[in-house]
Amino acid sequence: MLNVISSGCLLLFGSVYIAKLLLLKYRDKILANSLGDKGKERNLSRVERLVKWSVYTWIAIWILNIFGISIYAPLLMNMPLRYIGVALNALGAILFFISVIVMNKSWRVGIDHNSTAKLVTSGIYKFSRNPAYVAFDTMFLGTAITFGDFGLLLIGIVAGFSLHNLILKEESYLEEKFKGDYIKYKNDVGRYL
């Protein structure tokens, strides 16, 4: 049962991610994924490549665990705790879905200095400046608890730190792009919660 629910969470997360990229590309003519693109400042490029590598690795280990393959020695987890993990995973997938929908045409993966996106401060973004990243962190924790896989825990920690570093880069970019509007938003709404 846990594997079925976890598979559904992965399917929701992946479907939302891919559907949004395709919708923006074909309906709105926006290339929304610039994560790790060439030509970016070296430090930003390094941060984005680490995000890409760690998140893709996390997804791969998640899929392996769904099929009963644990890369690292499993953590000792009892069944009630695993249900909490799958609930966190579902919460994260739903939060990601809501975050992407509310962002509408402004949703991007990576920092695109040529973007014409608008600053979104409504909906779920009234409570968190980065609800999609909160969703990722929730799913990182949820998958590790669900499967009790030490590898998922480790890669989740690496991915969480890499996403945090990307958020810091995004904040500098948004301050430069939206100036006082973003600074006011930043002062009024927490980075995570």
Secondary structure as UniProt FT lines:
FT   HELIX           2..26
FT   TURN            35..36
FT   TURN            38..39
FT   HELIX           42..66
FT   TURN            67..68
FT   HELIX           79..103
FT   HELIX           104..106
FT   TURN            113..114
FT   HELIX           123..126
FT   HELIX           131..147
FT   HELIX           150..188
//
